[in-house]
Amino acid sequence: MLTALPAATVLERGEHGIRRVAWAELALVEHFRTFLERPDRYLRHLLR
């Protein structure tokens, strides 16, 4: 991932347009963290 490069600029596109964000602010990163902390809890919601 290019975002893994030191000093990379992360751009997020959404209803608000395009804006610069910190890596940790991305929803995708929060989902990764939640999954890695407790995969069973995360997958339970997906497998219903």
N, CA, C and O atoms as a Maestro MAE file, in Angstrom:
{
 s_m_m2io_version
 :::
 2.0.0
}

f_m_ct {
 s_m_title
 :::
 protein
 m_atom[192] {
  # First column is atom index #
  i_m_mmod_type
  r_m_x_coord
  r_m_y_coord
  r_m_z_coord
  i_m_residue_number
  s_m_chain_name
  s_m_pdb_residue_name
  s_m_pdb_atom_name
  i_m_atomic_number
  :::
  1 25 0.838 -1.176 0.000 1 A "MET " " N  " 7
  2 3 0.000 0.000 0.000 1 A "MET " " CA " 6
  3 2 0.884 1.240 0.000 1 A "MET " " C  " 6
  4 15 1.876 1.314 0.725 1 A "MET " " O  " 8
  5 25 0.524 2.164 -0.787 2 A "LEU " " N  " 7
  6 3 1.305 3.400 -0.842 2 A "LEU " " CA " 6
  7 2 1.211 4.190 0.450 2 A "LEU " " C  " 6
  8 15 2.114 4.965 0.764 2 A "LEU " " O  " 8
  9 25 0.151 4.012 1.194 3 A "THR " " N  " 7
  10 3 0.015 4.744 2.450 3 A "THR " " CA " 6
  11 2 1.021 4.291 3.492 3 A "THR " " C  " 6
  12 15 1.201 4.965 4.507 3 A "THR " " O  " 8
  13 25 1.677 3.170 3.264 4 A "ALA " " N  " 7
  14 3 2.684 2.685 4.201 4 A "ALA " " CA " 6
  15 2 4.017 3.422 4.043 4 A "ALA " " C  " 6
  16 15 4.919 3.254 4.864 4 A "ALA " " O  " 8
  17 25 4.141 4.213 3.021 5 A "LEU " " N  " 7
  18 3 5.372 4.961 2.820 5 A "LEU " " CA " 6
  19 2 5.473 6.095 3.832 5 A "LEU " " C  " 6
  20 15 4.472 6.755 4.111 5 A "LEU " " O  " 8
  21 25 6.646 6.333 4.381 6 A "PRO " " N  " 7
  22 3 6.808 7.440 5.321 6 A "PRO " " CA " 6
  23 2 6.417 8.764 4.663 6 A "PRO " " C  " 6
  24 15 6.773 9.031 3.516 6 A "PRO " " O  " 8
  25 25 5.697 9.566 5.393 7 A "ALA " " N  " 7
  26 3 5.264 10.904 4.957 7 A "ALA " " CA " 6
  27 2 4.296 10.866 3.778 7 A "ALA " " C  " 6
  28 15 4.170 11.851 3.050 7 A "ALA " " O  " 8
  29 25 3.609 9.733 3.582 8 A "ALA " " N  " 7
  30 3 2.624 9.642 2.504 8 A "ALA " " CA " 6
  31 2 1.445 10.553 2.806 8 A "ALA " " C  " 6
  32 15 1.072 10.730 3.965 8 A "ALA " " O  " 8
  33 25 0.864 11.124 1.775 9 A "THR " " N  " 7
  34 3 -0.342 11.924 1.909 9 A "THR " " CA " 6
  35 2 -1.522 11.012 1.624 9 A "THR " " C  " 6
  36 15 -1.600 10.391 0.563 9 A "THR " " O  " 8
  37 25 -2.436 10.937 2.575 10 A "VAL " " N  " 7
  38 3 -3.615 10.091 2.416 10 A "VAL " " CA " 6
  39 2 -4.792 10.989 2.078 10 A "VAL " " C  " 6
  40 15 -5.094 11.933 2.808 10 A "VAL " " O  " 8
  41 25 -5.452 10.691 0.969 11 A "LEU " " N  " 7
  42 3 -6.614 11.451 0.542 11 A "LEU " " CA " 6
  43 2 -7.842 10.565 0.639 11 A "LEU " " C  " 6
  44 15 -7.818 9.396 0.254 11 A "LEU " " O  " 8
  45 25 -8.910 11.138 1.158 12 A "GLU " " N  " 7
  46 3 -10.165 10.416 1.296 12 A "GLU " " CA " 6
  47 2 -11.199 11.080 0.398 12 A "GLU " " C  " 6
  48 15 -11.335 12.303 0.382 12 A "GLU " " O  " 8
  49 25 -11.925 10.253 -0.350 13 A "ARG " " N  " 7
  50 3 -12.970 10.782 -1.220 13 A "ARG " " CA " 6
  51 2 -14.311 10.383 -0.633 13 A "ARG " " C  " 6
  52 15 -14.508 9.229 -0.254 13 A "ARG " " O  " 8
  53 25 -15.219 11.320 -0.557 14 A "GLY " " N  " 7
  54 3 -16.540 11.034 -0.006 14 A "GLY " " CA " 6
  55 2 -17.523 12.091 -0.458 14 A "GLY " " C  " 6
  56 15 -17.253 12.851 -1.388 14 A "GLY " " O  " 8
  57 25 -18.664 12.135 0.205 15 A "GLU " " N  " 7
  58 3 -19.688 13.126 -0.124 15 A "GLU " " CA " 6
  59 2 -19.162 14.550 0.040 15 A "GLU " " C  " 6
  60 15 -19.644 15.478 -0.610 15 A "GLU " " O  " 8
  61 25 -18.194 14.708 0.892 16 A "HIS " " N  " 7
  62 3 -17.597 16.013 1.175 16 A "HIS " " CA " 6
  63 2 -16.585 16.425 0.101 16 A "HIS " " C  " 6
  64 15 -16.066 17.540 0.137 16 A "HIS " " O  " 8
  65 25 -16.307 15.547 -0.834 17 A "GLY " " N  " 7
  66 3 -15.281 15.802 -1.843 17 A "GLY " " CA " 6
  67 2 -14.024 15.041 -1.495 17 A "GLY " " C  " 6
  68 15 -14.086 13.932 -0.966 17 A "GLY " " O  " 8
  69 25 -12.893 15.627 -1.788 18 A "ILE " " N  " 7
  70 3 -11.610 15.001 -1.478 18 A "ILE " " CA " 6
  71 2 -10.931 15.823 -0.390 18 A "ILE " " C  " 6
  72 15 -10.843 17.048 -0.474 18 A "ILE " " O  " 8
  73 25 -10.453 15.120 0.633 19 A "ARG " " N  " 7
  74 3 -9.754 15.824 1.721 19 A "ARG " " CA " 6
  75 2 -8.590 14.985 2.211 19 A "ARG " " C  " 6
  76 15 -8.575 13.763 2.062 19 A "ARG " " O  " 8
  77 25 -7.630 15.652 2.789 20 A "ARG " " N  " 7
  78 3 -6.461 14.993 3.376 20 A "ARG " " CA " 6
  79 2 -6.842 14.516 4.773 20 A "ARG " " C  " 6
  80 15 -7.452 15.255 5.546 20 A "ARG " " O  " 8
  81 25 -6.477 13.278 5.090 21 A "VAL " " N  " 7
  82 3 -6.756 12.710 6.412 21 A "VAL " " CA " 6
  83 2 -5.529 11.958 6.908 21 A "VAL " " C  " 6
  84 15 -4.651 11.582 6.130 21 A "VAL " " O  " 8
  85 25 -5.490 11.753 8.186 22 A "ALA " " N  " 7
  86 3 -4.440 10.918 8.771 22 A "ALA " " CA " 6
  87 2 -4.847 9.460 8.595 22 A "ALA " " C  " 6
  88 15 -6.039 9.150 8.595 22 A "ALA " " O  " 8
  89 25 -3.901 8.585 8.450 23 A "TRP " " N  " 7
  90 3 -4.146 7.157 8.247 23 A "TRP " " CA " 6
  91 2 -5.083 6.608 9.327 23 A "TRP " " C  " 6
  92 15 -6.020 5.871 9.021 23 A "TRP " " O  " 8
  93 25 -4.831 6.965 10.579 24 A "ALA " " N  " 7
  94 3 -5.618 6.434 11.700 24 A "ALA " " CA " 6
  95 2 -7.065 6.912 11.673 24 A "ALA " " C  " 6
  96 15 -7.910 6.318 12.343 24 A "ALA " " O  " 8
  97 25 -7.375 7.957 10.927 25 A "GLU " " N  " 7
  98 3 -8.737 8.491 10.868 25 A "GLU " " CA " 6
  99 2 -9.627 7.761 9.865 25 A "GLU " " C  " 6
  100 15 -10.837 7.986 9.849 25 A "GLU " " O  " 8
  101 25 -9.067 6.907 9.044 26 A "LEU " " N  " 7
  102 3 -9.855 6.209 8.030 26 A "LEU " " CA " 6
  103 2 -10.724 5.124 8.662 26 A "LEU " " C  " 6
  104 15 -10.270 4.403 9.550 26 A "LEU " " O  " 8
  105 25 -11.961 5.007 8.212 27 A "ALA " " N  " 7
  106 3 -12.866 3.976 8.723 27 A "ALA " " CA " 6
  107 2 -12.292 2.592 8.464 27 A "ALA " " C  " 6
  108 15 -12.463 1.689 9.283 27 A "ALA " " O  " 8
  109 25 -11.622 2.417 7.351 28 A "LEU " " N  " 7
  110 3 -11.022 1.126 7.010 28 A "LEU " " CA " 6
  111 2 -10.024 0.687 8.078 28 A "LEU " " C  " 6
  112 15 -9.974 -0.489 8.437 28 A "LEU " " O  " 8
  113 25 -9.241 1.615 8.579 29 A "VAL " " N  " 7
  114 3 -8.251 1.303 9.612 29 A "VAL " " CA " 6
  115 2 -8.952 0.879 10.902 29 A "VAL " " C  " 6
  116 15 -8.507 -0.053 11.573 29 A "VAL " " O  " 8
  117 25 -10.035 1.551 11.248 30 A "GLU " " N  " 7
  118 3 -10.802 1.183 12.444 30 A "GLU " " CA " 6
  119 2 -11.379 -0.228 12.302 30 A "GLU " " C  " 6
  120 15 -11.388 -0.988 13.270 30 A "GLU " " O  " 8
  121 25 -11.855 -0.583 11.121 31 A "HIS " " N  " 7
  122 3 -12.366 -1.931 10.898 31 A "HIS " " CA " 6
  123 2 -11.254 -2.967 11.033 31 A "HIS " " C  " 6
  124 15 -11.464 -4.025 11.627 31 A "HIS " " O  " 8
  125 25 -10.082 -2.677 10.494 32 A "PHE " " N  " 7
  126 3 -8.944 -3.585 10.639 32 A "PHE " " CA " 6
  127 2 -8.604 -3.794 12.110 32 A "PHE " " C  " 6
  128 15 -8.394 -4.926 12.545 32 A "PHE " " O  " 8
  129 25 -8.550 -2.717 12.871 33 A "ARG " " N  " 7
  130 3 -8.198 -2.815 14.298 33 A "ARG " " CA " 6
  131 2 -9.227 -3.626 15.067 33 A "ARG " " C  " 6
  132 15 -8.871 -4.463 15.897 33 A "ARG " " O  " 8
  133 25 -10.503 -3.380 14.792 34 A "THR " " N  " 7
  134 3 -11.566 -4.118 15.458 34 A "THR " " CA " 6
  135 2 -11.452 -5.601 15.158 34 A "THR " " C  " 6
  136 15 -11.584 -6.432 16.057 34 A "THR " " O  " 8
  137 25 -11.210 -5.934 13.907 35 A "PHE " " N  " 7
  138 3 -11.071 -7.331 13.521 35 A "PHE " " CA " 6
  139 2 -9.871 -7.977 14.207 35 A "PHE " " C  " 6
  140 15 -9.985 -9.087 14.728 35 A "PHE " " O  " 8
  141 25 -8.728 -7.303 14.215 36 A "LEU " " N  " 7
  142 3 -7.526 -7.889 14.798 36 A "LEU " " CA " 6
  143 2 -7.622 -8.054 16.307 36 A "LEU " " C  " 6
  144 15 -7.017 -8.967 16.868 36 A "LEU " " O  " 8
  145 25 -8.380 -7.176 16.975 37 A "GLU " " N  " 7
  146 3 -8.547 -7.296 18.424 37 A "GLU " " CA " 6
  147 2 -9.381 -8.515 18.791 37 A "GLU " " C  " 6
  148 15 -9.026 -9.255 19.709 37 A "GLU " " O  " 8
  149 25 -10.479 -8.730 18.090 38 A "ARG " " N  " 7
  150 3 -11.386 -9.842 18.388 38 A "ARG " " CA " 6
  151 2 -12.043 -10.327 17.103 38 A "ARG " " C  " 6
  152 15 -13.179 -9.948 16.820 38 A "ARG " " O  " 8
  153 25 -11.364 -11.148 16.324 39 A "PRO " " N  " 7
  154 3 -11.933 -11.622 15.051 39 A "PRO " " CA " 6
  155 2 -13.286 -12.316 15.224 39 A "PRO " " C  " 6
  156 15 -14.171 -12.167 14.382 39 A "PRO " " O  " 8
  157 25 -13.447 -13.071 16.309 40 A "ASP " " N  " 7
  158 3 -14.708 -13.774 16.523 40 A "ASP " " CA " 6
  159 2 -15.879 -12.814 16.682 40 A "ASP " " C  " 6
  160 15 -16.958 -13.061 16.143 40 A "ASP " " O  " 8
  161 25 -15.681 -11.735 17.407 41 A "ARG " " N  " 7
  162 3 -16.745 -10.750 17.617 41 A "ARG " " CA " 6
  163 2 -17.073 -10.028 16.317 41 A "ARG " " C  " 6
  164 15 -18.238 -9.764 16.023 41 A "ARG " " O  " 8
  165 25 -16.053 -9.715 15.552 42 A "TYR " " N  " 7
  166 3 -16.250 -8.990 14.295 42 A "TYR " " CA " 6
  167 2 -16.965 -9.881 13.270 42 A "TYR " " C  " 6
  168 15 -17.913 -9.439 12.622 42 A "TYR " " O  " 8
  169 25 -16.518 -11.113 13.126 43 A "LEU " " N  " 7
  170 3 -17.098 -12.015 12.133 43 A "LEU " " CA " 6
  171 2 -18.514 -12.434 12.498 43 A "LEU " " C  " 6
  172 15 -19.318 -12.716 11.609 43 A "LEU " " O  " 8
  173 25 -18.832 -12.481 13.768 44 A "ARG " " N  " 7
  174 3 -20.178 -12.848 14.204 44 A "ARG " " CA " 6
  175 2 -21.215 -11.931 13.563 44 A "ARG " " C  " 6
  176 15 -22.289 -12.390 13.174 44 A "ARG " " O  " 8
  177 25 -20.906 -10.645 13.451 45 A "HIS " " N  " 7
  178 3 -21.837 -9.688 12.857 45 A "HIS " " CA " 6
  179 2 -21.951 -9.867 11.342 45 A "HIS " " C  " 6
  180 15 -22.984 -9.550 10.752 45 A "HIS " " O  " 8
  181 25 -20.909 -10.366 10.729 46 A "LEU " " N  " 7
  182 3 -20.940 -10.557 9.283 46 A "LEU " " CA " 6
  183 2 -21.643 -11.840 8.876 46 A "LEU " " C  " 6
  184 15 -22.193 -11.924 7.778 46 A "LEU " " O  " 8
  185 25 -21.630 -12.840 9.748 47 A "LEU " " N  " 7
  186 3 -22.143 -14.154 9.392 47 A "LEU " " CA " 6
  187 2 -23.612 -14.363 9.788 47 A "LEU " " C  " 6
  188 15 -24.127 -15.476 9.684 47 A "LEU " " O  " 8
  189 25 -24.270 -13.326 10.230 48 A "ARG " " N  " 7
  190 3 -25.693 -13.444 10.589 48 A "ARG " " CA " 6
  191 2 -26.548 -13.483 9.381 48 A "ARG " " C  " 6
  192 15 -27.770 -13.580 9.493 48 A "ARG " " O  " 8
  :::
 }
 m_bond[191] {
  # First column is bond index #
  i_m_from
  i_m_to
  i_m_order
  :::
  1 1 2 1
  2 2 3 1
  3 3 4 2
  4 3 5 1
  5 5 6 1
  6 6 7 1
  7 7 8 2
  8 7 9 1
  9 9 10 1
  10 10 11 1
  11 11 12 2
  12 11 13 1
  13 13 14 1
  14 14 15 1
  15 15 16 2
  16 15 17 1
  17 17 18 1
  18 18 19 1
  19 19 20 2
  20 19 21 1
  21 21 22 1
  22 22 23 1
  23 23 24 2
  24 23 25 1
  25 25 26 1
  26 26 27 1
  27 27 28 2
  28 27 29 1
  29 29 30 1
  30 30 31 1
  31 31 32 2
  32 31 33 1
  33 33 34 1
  34 34 35 1
  35 35 36 2
  36 35 37 1
  37 37 38 1
  38 38 39 1
  39 39 40 2
  40 39 41 1
  41 41 42 1
  42 42 43 1
  43 43 44 2
  44 43 45 1
  45 45 46 1
  46 46 47 1
  47 47 48 2
  48 47 49 1
  49 49 50 1
  50 50 51 1
  51 51 52 2
  52 51 53 1
  53 53 54 1
  54 54 55 1
  55 55 56 2
  56 55 57 1
  57 57 58 1
  58 58 59 1
  59 59 60 2
  60 59 61 1
  61 61 62 1
  62 62 63 1
  63 63 64 2
  64 63 65 1
  65 65 66 1
  66 66 67 1
  67 67 68 2
  68 67 69 1
  69 69 70 1
  70 70 71 1
  71 71 72 2
  72 71 73 1
  73 73 74 1
  74 74 75 1
  75 75 76 2
  76 75 77 1
  77 77 78 1
  78 78 79 1
  79 79 80 2
  80 79 81 1
  81 81 82 1
  82 82 83 1
  83 83 84 2
  84 83 85 1
  85 85 86 1
  86 86 87 1
  87 87 88 2
  88 87 89 1
  89 89 90 1
  90 90 91 1
  91 91 92 2
  92 91 93 1
  93 93 94 1
  94 94 95 1
  95 95 96 2
  96 95 97 1
  97 97 98 1
  98 98 99 1
  99 99 100 2
  100 99 101 1
  101 101 102 1
  102 102 103 1
  103 103 104 2
  104 103 105 1
  105 105 106 1
  106 106 107 1
  107 107 108 2
  108 107 109 1
  109 109 110 1
  110 110 111 1
  111 111 112 2
  112 111 113 1
  113 113 114 1
  114 114 115 1
  115 115 116 2
  116 115 117 1
  117 117 118 1
  118 118 119 1
  119 119 120 2
  120 119 121 1
  121 121 122 1
  122 122 123 1
  123 123 124 2
  124 123 125 1
  125 125 126 1
  126 126 127 1
  127 127 128 2
  128 127 129 1
  129 129 130 1
  130 130 131 1
  131 131 132 2
  132 131 133 1
  133 133 134 1
  134 134 135 1
  135 135 136 2
  136 135 137 1
  137 137 138 1
  138 138 139 1
  139 139 140 2
  140 139 141 1
  141 141 142 1
  142 142 143 1
  143 143 144 2
  144 143 145 1
  145 145 146 1
  146 146 147 1
  147 147 148 2
  148 147 149 1
  149 149 150 1
  150 150 151 1
  151 151 152 2
  152 151 153 1
  153 153 154 1
  154 154 155 1
  155 155 156 2
  156 155 157 1
  157 157 158 1
  158 158 159 1
  159 159 160 2
  160 159 161 1
  161 161 162 1
  162 162 163 1
  163 163 164 2
  164 163 165 1
  165 165 166 1
  166 166 167 1
  167 167 168 2
  168 167 169 1
  169 169 170 1
  170 170 171 1
  171 171 172 2
  172 171 173 1
  173 173 174 1
  174 174 175 1
  175 175 176 2
  176 175 177 1
  177 177 178 1
  178 178 179 1
  179 179 180 2
  180 179 181 1
  181 181 182 1
  182 182 183 1
  183 183 184 2
  184 183 185 1
  185 185 186 1
  186 186 187 1
  187 187 188 2
  188 187 189 1
  189 189 190 1
  190 190 191 1
  191 191 192 2
  :::
 }
}
